[in-house]
Amino acid sequence: MTLTDMLVPTYVQMLGALSAWLGKAGEQKPSGEAEALLLARLAPDMFPLSTQIRFACVQAQEGMARLRGEALPPSITVLLEEGRNAAERPGSLADARARIAETLAIVEAAAADMPDVDPEMPIAHALPQGMIFDLTAEQYVRDWTLPQFYFHVMAAYAILRAQDVALGKADYVAHMFAYLRPGTLPAQP
């Protein structure tokens, strides 16, 4: 299994799920309430839903670019700026779903001609505060990009649940139903 084999399906499955959760939120809440979800937070010092969505997209786009050894695409700068200003300009659910769709297209295009990635390839990961982490590609995937991606996706899921959007575990792992053995789904009461 390659590093790309780990990242691409994870990004595609979970971003697809995130978009579906936003779709359910839009269906379940009246328009004004649905859009207001984008400002919801789990705690006062955490980013709102709109930022969590954008930062999940950043992690997916950044992960693919770094493993390709490429400069980060301009779309990351746009997402980061939108995310940092989301409390003032959260956008709409349609905007959020569009960002997810754009990210899926970027991930899938990058994966289509992804070169073999040496797990020992050095990656210098700089944060805005000036910290720089020196990692191998394998460490970057395992210790940074996947955990950060899941953090933002899970925060988005938790915010939606905390705001009474009817989501369950089956929504979180919807991709698993492709592996379900026929005849083993319990009957619904």
N, C-alpha and C positions, 0 to 999 in steps of 0.2 A: 504494500500500500504506500502511495506517495503522499507527501504533504498536501498536494493539490487534491488528491482523492479524499482527504479528510475535510478540507475547507469548503470546496465547492458545493457538495451536497448539503452540508450544514448551513451554509449561507442561503442557498436556494430554498431549502425546506423551511427554515425558521423565518426568513423574510416573507415567504409566501404565507406562512401562518400569521405573522404580524399583520399583513395586509388584510387577511380574512378576519382577524379580530377587529380591526378598524371598520371593516364592512359590517360586521355584526353590531358594533357600537352604533353605527349610523342607522341601522335598521331598528334597533331597540330603543333608542332615545329620540325624543323630538329634536328637530333641527338645532335649535339653540343650545339644548343640553348636550347634544352630540359634539358640537364644535367646542363647547366649554370644557369638554374632557381634555382637550389639548393643553390646558393650563393646570390640570390636576397634578398633584405631587403626592408622593408617599410620606415625605417629611419636609419641613420648611427649608432645610438646607440641601435638598435634592433638586435636580432639574425636573421640569415638568415633562409630561408625556411627549409633547412635540419635540423636545430636545432628545429624549431617550430614543425616539424613532430615528431622528437624524444621526445621532451618534452610533446607532447600530449600523446604519448605512455607511458611515465613515469607516467603521471597523472592517466591514466587508470589502469596500473599495480599496482601503489602505492595505489590507492583507494581501490582496491579489497583486497590487502594484509592487509592494516590497518583495514578494516572492518572485516576481518577474524581473526584479532588479531595475525597475523603472522609477522615474520621478513620479511623485504623487500627482494625480490628475487634478485639474482646476475645480472639478466638481466637489472635491473634498473641502477646499477652501470655502466654497459656497455653503455646503452643509454645516461646516463648523461655525461660520458666521450666523447662519440661520439658527442653529442650535443655541449658540450663546445669547442670542437676542430673542429667543422664543417666548419669554415671559411678556415681552412687549408686542411681538409679532408672531403669534403661534401658527398662523396660516389656517388652513382648513383640513378636514379629513381627506378631501380630494387631493390637496397639496401633499399631505403625508403619504398617501397611497401612490402618488405620482413619483415621489422621491424613492420609494421602495421599488417601483417598477423600473425606474432609471438605474438603480443600483443592481437589480437583477440582470438587466441587459448588460451592464458593465462587467459583472462577474462572469456571466455566460460567455461574453465575447473574449474576455481574458482567458477563460478556461479552454476555449476552442483551439487556441494555438499556444498553449502553455508549454514552455520548454521544461525539460527535466530540471528539477530543483535539487541541488546538492544540499542535503540536510545540514552539512557543516558550513554552508555559505554564511559569511558574516553579515549581520544586519545591525546597524547602529540606529536605535530607535530613540529619537529626541522628543521630549515633551516640551510644551510651551513654557514651562517654568524654568527651563534650562537644564534639566536632568537628561542624561543620555544613558541608555542601557545598551551594552554590547552583548549581543546574543547570536547564537547560530540560528539558521532558518528553522530548525526543529524546535529550539527553545522559544523562538518568537511565536510559532504556531501554538505550541502547547501552553506556554506560560503567559503570553500576552494576548494575541489576537482572538483566540477562541474564548478565553475567559472574559475579556472585555466585551466581545460581541454578545455572549450570553448574558452578561450583566445588564446590558441595555435592553435586550429583548425581554428578559425576565422582569426588569423594572417596569417596562411598558405593560406586560401582562398583569403584573400586580396592581398597577395603577388602575387599569380597566376593571379588574375584579373589585378593587376597593371602591370604585365608583358605580358598583352594581350592574356592570355589564355581565350578562349571563354567559360566562365562559367556563369550561371545565377542562379537566386533564386531557380529554379527547381532542379538544381544540389545540392544546399545547403540543401534542404529539400526533397530530393528524396524519403526518407522513408515515407513521407506523402501521396504519391500516393497509398499506400496500403489502405488508408482510403477514397479515392475519391469516392463520390457517382456516380454510373454509369450514364452516359448521361450528366454530368455537366462540362466536360472539354470543354472550348471554342474552337471553330473551328479555325484552324490556317489560317492566310491570305495567 
